[in-house]
Amino acid sequence: FALQAVRNIYGLMPADMFLEHQALESNFKRSAAQYRILHLGTHAQVSDIDPLQSRLFFAKEADTIAPGDDGNLYAYEIYSMQLKAELAVLFACETGRGAVHSGEGVMSLAHSFMFAGCPGVVMSLWKIDEKTNAQIVTDFYKHLKKGHTKSEALRKAKLSFLENNHGELANPFYWGGLCVIGDDAALYSTGNRLYWFMGVVIAALALVYFFRRIS
């Protein structure tokens, strides 16, 4: 479902795709600073004992694994990066969860991206349902592209989901896990129909999609 989501998002905007074995940690580290939006849809593992050891999973080459390219992008590595993205979408489980530190708040993977330079982050509060949230995150991009703010785009995506899904799927577990923190400004301008230059990086189950800047 994460793969289906990124394919749908790919249909909304031009992109370069790095698939499966090309979705290396080194590719992300080398290219992430170029883009205005980073979207990672992959597996995550949160460490409450040592938040710096929380990690996102990327592909790795079995034969030649260079130091720092083992397929594990740790929080401490993200903290040391200098990102220019105005939005990071962390489409993985519990990317907003972590230990609470006095003066810092929740030391989550989302926190590491904000520290690295991303003023706005879409994160998950629990182990989200991949199928339902794949629909929501796709609609989120549709509304974002129409010029809505980040939180309004996500709100509209959730309302659309609820309008078309009832019964058990109306339980907040299925649609309430994603939220926006930080800067809420829109990324597209609809008044003069000029789009901001932007790029997107997407990883889905060890898939990374690098989106080039568009106008």
Buried (B, 14 or more C-beta within 10 A) or exposed (E): BBBBBBBBBBEBBEBEBBBEEEBBBBBBBEBBBBBBBBBBBBBBBBBEEEBBBBBBBBBBEEEEEEEEBBBBBBBBBBBEBEBBBBBBBBBBBBBBBBBEEEEEEBBBBBBBBBBBBBBBBBBBBEEBBBEBBBBBBBBBBBBBBEBBBBBBBBBBBBEBBBEEBEEEBEEEBBBBBBBBBBBBEBBBEEEEEEBBEBBBBBBBBBBBBBBBBBE
